[in-house]
Amino acid sequence: MLHGQPAAAAGDGPAGRYRLTPRELTVLALLAESLTARAIANRLGISARTVHHHLEHIYRKLEATDRLGAVLRAQAAGLIPQ
């Protein structure tokens, strides 16, 4: 997987099931690389506040309460590699 590239498009397979947008998948993939919100923001050229909004949406859609839970659920669902 290339840096910043999601594992699947939003309409494909598990991503569609969880209704994750392409940007949310990108943020999720970077989160799985243990990047901080600030580092994700710098990588994507967006603000850390925007990253936090994406994370809120990801947590809600994956029914996770924190970063680790979101990454583990995403891996189990096949959204990102283990």
Rosetta constraint file for C-alpha pairs under 8 A:
AtomPair CA 1 CA 5 HARMONIC 6.53 0.50
AtomPair CA 1 CA 6 HARMONIC 7.71 0.50
AtomPair CA 1 CA 7 HARMONIC 7.06 0.50
AtomPair CA 3 CA 30 HARMONIC 7.40 0.50
AtomPair CA 4 CA 26 HARMONIC 5.28 0.50
AtomPair CA 4 CA 27 HARMONIC 7.42 0.50
AtomPair CA 4 CA 29 HARMONIC 6.94 0.50
AtomPair CA 4 CA 30 HARMONIC 6.48 0.50
AtomPair CA 4 CA 43 HARMONIC 7.83 0.50
AtomPair CA 4 CA 44 HARMONIC 7.55 0.50
AtomPair CA 5 CA 25 HARMONIC 7.93 0.50
AtomPair CA 5 CA 26 HARMONIC 5.57 0.50
AtomPair CA 5 CA 29 HARMONIC 7.45 0.50
AtomPair CA 6 CA 22 HARMONIC 6.67 0.50
AtomPair CA 6 CA 23 HARMONIC 7.89 0.50
AtomPair CA 6 CA 25 HARMONIC 5.02 0.50
AtomPair CA 6 CA 26 HARMONIC 4.64 0.50
AtomPair CA 6 CA 28 HARMONIC 7.94 0.50
AtomPair CA 6 CA 29 HARMONIC 6.21 0.50
AtomPair CA 6 CA 80 HARMONIC 7.69 0.50
AtomPair CA 7 CA 25 HARMONIC 7.17 0.50
AtomPair CA 7 CA 29 HARMONIC 7.50 0.50
AtomPair CA 7 CA 79 HARMONIC 6.05 0.50
AtomPair CA 7 CA 80 HARMONIC 5.53 0.50
AtomPair CA 7 CA 81 HARMONIC 7.68 0.50
AtomPair CA 8 CA 12 HARMONIC 6.21 0.50
AtomPair CA 8 CA 13 HARMONIC 7.71 0.50
AtomPair CA 8 CA 15 HARMONIC 6.45 0.50
AtomPair CA 8 CA 22 HARMONIC 7.87 0.50
AtomPair CA 8 CA 25 HARMONIC 7.55 0.50
AtomPair CA 8 CA 79 HARMONIC 6.74 0.50
AtomPair CA 9 CA 15 HARMONIC 6.60 0.50
AtomPair CA 9 CA 16 HARMONIC 7.79 0.50
AtomPair CA 9 CA 21 HARMONIC 7.61 0.50
AtomPair CA 9 CA 22 HARMONIC 5.80 0.50
AtomPair CA 9 CA 25 HARMONIC 7.90 0.50
AtomPair CA 10 CA 15 HARMONIC 4.93 0.50
AtomPair CA 10 CA 16 HARMONIC 5.07 0.50
AtomPair CA 10 CA 19 HARMONIC 6.49 0.50
AtomPair CA 10 CA 20 HARMONIC 5.53 0.50
AtomPair CA 10 CA 21 HARMONIC 5.06 0.50
AtomPair CA 10 CA 22 HARMONIC 5.41 0.50
AtomPair CA 10 CA 25 HARMONIC 7.73 0.50
AtomPair CA 11 CA 15 HARMONIC 6.33 0.50
AtomPair CA 11 CA 16 HARMONIC 4.37 0.50
AtomPair CA 11 CA 19 HARMONIC 7.65 0.50
AtomPair CA 12 CA 16 HARMONIC 5.31 0.50
AtomPair CA 13 CA 17 HARMONIC 6.53 0.50
AtomPair CA 14 CA 18 HARMONIC 6.32 0.50
AtomPair CA 14 CA 77 HARMONIC 6.35 0.50
AtomPair CA 14 CA 78 HARMONIC 6.63 0.50
AtomPair CA 14 CA 79 HARMONIC 6.17 0.50
AtomPair CA 15 CA 19 HARMONIC 5.91 0.50
AtomPair CA 15 CA 20 HARMONIC 5.45 0.50
AtomPair CA 15 CA 21 HARMONIC 7.77 0.50
AtomPair CA 15 CA 25 HARMONIC 7.83 0.50
AtomPair CA 15 CA 79 HARMONIC 6.24 0.50
AtomPair CA 16 CA 20 HARMONIC 6.48 0.50
AtomPair CA 18 CA 61 HARMONIC 5.95 0.50
AtomPair CA 18 CA 62 HARMONIC 6.73 0.50
AtomPair CA 19 CA 61 HARMONIC 7.20 0.50
AtomPair CA 20 CA 24 HARMONIC 5.82 0.50
AtomPair CA 20 CA 25 HARMONIC 6.35 0.50
AtomPair CA 20 CA 58 HARMONIC 7.15 0.50
AtomPair CA 20 CA 61 HARMONIC 7.32 0.50
AtomPair CA 21 CA 25 HARMONIC 6.26 0.50
AtomPair CA 22 CA 26 HARMONIC 6.27 0.50
AtomPair CA 23 CA 27 HARMONIC 6.20 0.50
AtomPair CA 23 CA 54 HARMONIC 7.97 0.50
AtomPair CA 24 CA 28 HARMONIC 5.98 0.50
AtomPair CA 24 CA 54 HARMONIC 5.94 0.50
AtomPair CA 24 CA 55 HARMONIC 7.60 0.50
AtomPair CA 24 CA 57 HARMONIC 7.88 0.50
AtomPair CA 24 CA 58 HARMONIC 6.53 0.50
AtomPair CA 25 CA 29 HARMONIC 6.09 0.50
AtomPair CA 25 CA 79 HARMONIC 7.81 0.50
AtomPair CA 26 CA 30 HARMONIC 6.34 0.50
AtomPair CA 27 CA 31 HARMONIC 6.02 0.50
AtomPair CA 27 CA 40 HARMONIC 6.97 0.50
AtomPair CA 27 CA 51 HARMONIC 7.35 0.50
AtomPair CA 27 CA 54 HARMONIC 7.24 0.50
AtomPair CA 27 CA 55 HARMONIC 7.58 0.50
AtomPair CA 28 CA 32 HARMONIC 6.21 0.50
AtomPair CA 28 CA 55 HARMONIC 7.83 0.50
AtomPair CA 28 CA 58 HARMONIC 7.56 0.50
AtomPair CA 28 CA 71 HARMONIC 7.15 0.50
AtomPair CA 28 CA 80 HARMONIC 7.97 0.50
AtomPair CA 29 CA 33 HARMONIC 6.68 0.50
AtomPair CA 29 CA 80 HARMONIC 6.39 0.50
AtomPair CA 30 CA 34 HARMONIC 6.92 0.50
AtomPair CA 30 CA 35 HARMONIC 6.04 0.50
AtomPair CA 30 CA 40 HARMONIC 6.48 0.50
AtomPair CA 31 CA 35 HARMONIC 5.36 0.50
AtomPair CA 31 CA 36 HARMONIC 7.15 0.50
AtomPair CA 31 CA 37 HARMONIC 7.99 0.50
AtomPair CA 31 CA 40 HARMONIC 7.57 0.50
AtomPair CA 31 CA 67 HARMONIC 7.36 0.50
AtomPair CA 31 CA 71 HARMONIC 7.32 0.50
AtomPair CA 32 CA 71 HARMONIC 5.80 0.50
AtomPair CA 32 CA 80 HARMONIC 7.99 0.50
AtomPair CA 35 CA 39 HARMONIC 5.70 0.50
AtomPair CA 35 CA 40 HARMONIC 6.10 0.50
AtomPair CA 36 CA 40 HARMONIC 6.14 0.50
AtomPair CA 37 CA 41 HARMONIC 6.03 0.50
AtomPair CA 37 CA 48 HARMONIC 5.63 0.50
AtomPair CA 37 CA 51 HARMONIC 5.99 0.50
AtomPair CA 37 CA 52 HARMONIC 6.82 0.50
AtomPair CA 38 CA 42 HARMONIC 6.18 0.50
AtomPair CA 38 CA 47 HARMONIC 7.67 0.50
AtomPair CA 38 CA 48 HARMONIC 5.19 0.50
AtomPair CA 39 CA 43 HARMONIC 6.12 0.50
AtomPair CA 40 CA 44 HARMONIC 6.14 0.50
AtomPair CA 40 CA 48 HARMONIC 7.61 0.50
AtomPair CA 40 CA 51 HARMONIC 7.12 0.50
AtomPair CA 41 CA 45 HARMONIC 5.69 0.50
AtomPair CA 41 CA 46 HARMONIC 4.85 0.50
AtomPair CA 41 CA 47 HARMONIC 5.32 0.50
AtomPair CA 41 CA 48 HARMONIC 5.15 0.50
AtomPair CA 41 CA 50 HARMONIC 7.77 0.50
AtomPair CA 41 CA 51 HARMONIC 6.17 0.50
AtomPair CA 42 CA 46 HARMONIC 6.55 0.50
AtomPair CA 42 CA 47 HARMONIC 7.57 0.50
AtomPair CA 46 CA 50 HARMONIC 6.58 0.50
AtomPair CA 46 CA 51 HARMONIC 7.38 0.50
AtomPair CA 47 CA 51 HARMONIC 6.55 0.50
AtomPair CA 48 CA 52 HARMONIC 6.24 0.50
AtomPair CA 49 CA 53 HARMONIC 6.38 0.50
AtomPair CA 50 CA 54 HARMONIC 6.32 0.50
AtomPair CA 51 CA 55 HARMONIC 6.15 0.50
AtomPair CA 52 CA 56 HARMONIC 6.17 0.50
AtomPair CA 53 CA 57 HARMONIC 6.42 0.50
AtomPair CA 54 CA 58 HARMONIC 6.15 0.50
AtomPair CA 55 CA 59 HARMONIC 6.01 0.50
AtomPair CA 56 CA 60 HARMONIC 6.22 0.50
AtomPair CA 57 CA 61 HARMONIC 6.09 0.50
AtomPair CA 58 CA 62 HARMONIC 6.00 0.50
AtomPair CA 58 CA 70 HARMONIC 7.33 0.50
AtomPair CA 59 CA 63 HARMONIC 5.59 0.50
AtomPair CA 59 CA 64 HARMONIC 4.69 0.50
AtomPair CA 59 CA 65 HARMONIC 6.09 0.50
AtomPair CA 59 CA 66 HARMONIC 6.94 0.50
AtomPair CA 59 CA 67 HARMONIC 7.88 0.50
AtomPair CA 59 CA 70 HARMONIC 6.02 0.50
AtomPair CA 60 CA 64 HARMONIC 6.43 0.50
AtomPair CA 60 CA 65 HARMONIC 7.96 0.50
AtomPair CA 62 CA 70 HARMONIC 6.35 0.50
AtomPair CA 62 CA 73 HARMONIC 6.76 0.50
AtomPair CA 62 CA 74 HARMONIC 7.37 0.50
AtomPair CA 63 CA 70 HARMONIC 7.72 0.50
AtomPair CA 64 CA 69 HARMONIC 5.29 0.50
AtomPair CA 64 CA 70 HARMONIC 5.15 0.50
AtomPair CA 64 CA 73 HARMONIC 7.57 0.50
AtomPair CA 65 CA 69 HARMONIC 6.42 0.50
AtomPair CA 65 CA 70 HARMONIC 7.31 0.50
AtomPair CA 66 CA 70 HARMONIC 6.21 0.50
AtomPair CA 67 CA 71 HARMONIC 6.20 0.50
AtomPair CA 68 CA 72 HARMONIC 6.06 0.50
AtomPair CA 69 CA 73 HARMONIC 6.02 0.50
AtomPair CA 70 CA 74 HARMONIC 6.00 0.50
AtomPair CA 71 CA 75 HARMONIC 6.08 0.50
AtomPair CA 72 CA 76 HARMONIC 6.14 0.50
AtomPair CA 73 CA 77 HARMONIC 6.09 0.50
AtomPair CA 74 CA 78 HARMONIC 6.19 0.50
AtomPair CA 74 CA 79 HARMONIC 5.04 0.50
AtomPair CA 74 CA 80 HARMONIC 5.97 0.50
AtomPair CA 75 CA 79 HARMONIC 5.81 0.50
AtomPair CA 75 CA 80 HARMONIC 5.13 0.50
AtomPair CA 75 CA 81 HARMONIC 5.87 0.50
AtomPair CA 75 CA 82 HARMONIC 5.45 0.50
AtomPair CA 76 CA 82 HARMONIC 7.96 0.50
